[in-house]
Amino acid sequence: MVHPHSTLVVTINGSGFAIELVYLLLFLIYSDRKKRLQVLLIMLAEFVFIAVLALLVLTLTHSIKLRSAIVGSICIFGCFLMYASPLSIMVPNGMGLVLGIAQLVLYAAFYKSTKQQIAARQSKVELGLADAAVSADSKKIRSEPPNRAGGI
C-alpha cells in the first residue's frame, strides 16, 4: 500500500512480525498478571499509533515517494530508539558511527575506574573472610569453659 513491488521488504518484516508475535505470546502466557497488563497496554498503544499513522499516510499523501519517505523516516526513528539504548551499531550508518564512537569513549573513560573497583571489591572480600575467620576463632575461645587447675 505504501510502496508497490516491495515483496522482499514485506516478507522480511512479516517474518520478524511472526517471530515477535510468538515471543510476545510466550511472555504473556508465562508472566504474572501485572506484567501481562503492562505489555498489553503497550501493545494497544502501538496498534493505535500504527492505525492512525496508516490512516493519515494513506489519506493525506497521494504520491508513493512521499508515503515511502514518511513511513521510512518513522521506521528509522523507531529503529534508532530501539537500538540506541545499548548503543548498538545496528542503526543506519551515520547514527551507528556516532553511537559506536560514544560507546568506545565511554568504555575508555571508565576502564581504569572499573579495574580499580574490581580490585577494591576483591580485597574487601578477602579481608572480610579473614576477619570472619578471626572473629569465629575468638568466639570459640570465649565459649569454652575456663580450664581449672586441679579439677576433674
Backbone hydrogen bonds, N-H to C=O, Kabsch-Sander energy under -0.5 kcal/mol:
donor,donor_aa,acceptor,acceptor_aa,energy
10,V,6,S,-2.2
11,T,7,T,-2.5
12,I,8,L,-2.5
13,N,9,V,-2.6
14,G,10,V,-2.3
15,S,11,T,-2.2
16,G,12,I,-2.3
17,F,13,N,-2.4
18,A,14,G,-2.3
19,I,15,S,-2.3
20,E,16,G,-2.5
21,L,17,F,-2.3
22,V,18,A,-2.1
23,Y,19,I,-2.2
24,L,20,E,-2.8
25,L,21,L,-2.4
26,L,22,V,-2.4
27,F,23,Y,-2.4
28,L,24,L,-2.9
29,I,25,L,-2.1
30,Y,26,L,-2.1
31,S,27,F,-1.4
36,R,32,D,-2.3
37,L,33,R,-2.2
38,Q,34,K,-2.0
39,V,35,K,-2.5
40,L,36,R,-2.3
41,L,37,L,-2.2
42,I,38,Q,-2.2
43,M,39,V,-2.6
44,L,40,L,-2.3
45,A,41,L,-2.3
46,E,42,I,-2.3
47,F,43,M,-2.6
48,V,44,L,-2.4
49,F,45,A,-2.4
50,I,46,E,-2.6
51,A,47,F,-2.5
52,V,48,V,-2.6
53,L,49,F,-2.6
54,A,50,I,-2.9
55,L,51,A,-2.5
56,L,52,V,-2.7
57,V,53,L,-2.8
58,L,54,A,-2.5
59,T,55,L,-1.7
60,L,56,L,-2.6
61,T,57,V,-1.4
67,R,63,S,-2.2
68,S,64,I,-2.6
69,A,65,K,-2.3
70,I,66,L,-2.5
71,V,67,R,-2.7
72,G,68,S,-2.5
73,S,69,A,-2.2
74,I,70,I,-2.1
75,C,71,V,-2.2
76,I,72,G,-2.5
77,F,73,S,-2.3
78,G,74,I,-2.3
79,C,75,C,-2.5
80,F,76,I,-2.5
81,L,77,F,-2.3
82,M,78,G,-2.1
83,Y,79,C,-2.3
84,A,80,F,-1.9
85,S,81,L,-0.6
87,L,84,A,-1.3
88,S,83,Y,-2.2
95,M,92,P,-0.7
96,G,92,P,-2.3
97,L,93,N,-2.4
98,V,94,G,-1.8
99,L,95,M,-2.8
100,G,96,G,-2.5
101,I,97,L,-2.3
102,A,98,V,-2.3
103,Q,99,L,-2.3
104,L,100,G,-2.1
105,V,101,I,-2.6
106,L,102,A,-2.4
107,Y,103,Q,-2.1
108,A,104,L,-2.5
109,A,105,V,-2.5
110,F,106,L,-1.9
111,Y,107,Y,-0.7
114,T,110,F,-1.8
115,K,111,Y,-1.9
116,Q,112,K,-2.3
117,Q,113,S,-2.3
118,I,114,T,-2.3
119,A,115,K,-2.2
120,A,116,Q,-2.5
121,R,117,Q,-2.4
122,Q,118,I,-2.4
123,S,119,A,-2.2
124,K,120,A,-2.1
125,V,121,R,-2.4
126,E,122,Q,-2.4
127,L,123,S,-2.5
128,G,124,K,-3.1
129,L,125,V,-2.1
130,A,126,E,-1.9
131,D,127,L,-2.6
132,A,128,G,-2.2
133,A,129,L,-2.1
134,V,130,A,-2.3
135,S,131,D,-2.8
136,A,132,A,-2.3
137,D,133,A,-2.2
138,S,134,V,-2.3
139,K,135,S,-1.7
140,K,136,A,-1.8
141,I,137,D,-2.1
142,R,138,S,-2.2
143,S,139,K,-2.3
144,E,140,K,-1.0
144,E,141,I,-0.5
149,A,147,N,-0.5
151,G,148,R,-0.8
